[in-house]
């Protein structure tokens, strides 16, 4: 019976993540081109994307906090996803800067909470509290499904745009998000019998999390290592093309890193996190980051790049798996959505946005040598991972003697 429940929950999350990340994948490569064709100049596009990032940093924590306060992460996820599906269709009839700007901000606001809330729900089912009588599953299988679906969505959008037009990506994303909203209703909800008053207070939960040294340290380590990807994401392809690397090889190198990500999520990562411990896995991610960015600071030789691109599986996927296991143990019950929002948006999202801005100045001044700065960020993260080896048992909110969280299907 327990195996049946576990299999059912896993299948439901696999469906949800496949639809969510396929929806992200179909729009990711072509949405900037779509809005540019509707009348946005490069400067206006940059402004809209930048403000959209700021909006995401507000709406994701707000949605996570609301979900925790009303104990309805699943409903908030469904509403956010359905709203995003509707707003996506608003791209079709509009032209001109101000209307497109408004749609882009609404789109960013609706999309931002989706992965945060989904991760909180998935992690709650994957790593049930001790004594709950429930068996979990490997979170990496769910997240790996998302990465694979993103690739499929990206490939699908390229075919659709070639066959029809850029409008196809709007229809595809809206349809996939609508299906994901329905899938969200199928996943188990996290329920807490008697949340503490501090957890129920609008700002109390945030203060509890920020008061946990282990949680603060975890967010800082993740922000440094994941933030170090900023220069790669913004300027790697530009540098490779300037070095004479063909578009076909650029695509192959980029695909190599994504394939490594999927491999780690599905196969290598879960066992490696268990063997090394989550803190050890984070230390390995910091070392891999130092190696990866050091090589990229020194050369654009295809052979060298081909050897270090698979390290993305460690610097991103292994790190994310380790962070999820730590969050499951560190975060008090009833604060899962708030914790995911702080981890993903306030910590990593804000850091990545700032480092992306800094990368522009660094690349303009230093060129490829700017990757030394990214290596230094990983070096700063390495000693911080040691503090995470001193893990306490799973936390409870202060003054709360409530039983563990239960999943309600």
Buried (B, 14 or more C-beta within 10 A) or exposed (E): EEEEBBEBBBEBBBBBBBBBBBBBBBBBBBBBEBBBEBEBEEEBBEBBBEBBBEBBBBBBBBBBBBBBBEBBBBBBBBBBBBBBBBBBBBBEEBEEBEBBBEBBBBBBBBBBBBBBBBBBBBBBBBBBBEEEEBEBBBBBBBBBBBBBBBBBBBEBBBEBBEEEEBBBBBBBBBBBBBBBBBBBBBBBBBBBEEBBEBBBEEEBBBEBBEEBEBBBBBBBBBBBBBBBBBBBEBBBBEBBBEEEBEEEBBEBBBEBBBBBBBBBBBEBBBEBBEEBBBBBBBBBBBBBBBBBBBBBBEBBEBEEBEBBBBBBBBBBBBBBBBBBBBBBBBBBBBBBBBBBBBBBBBBBBBBBBEBBEBBBEBBEEBEBEBBBBBBBBBBBBBEBBEBBEEBEEBBBBEEBEBEBBBBEE
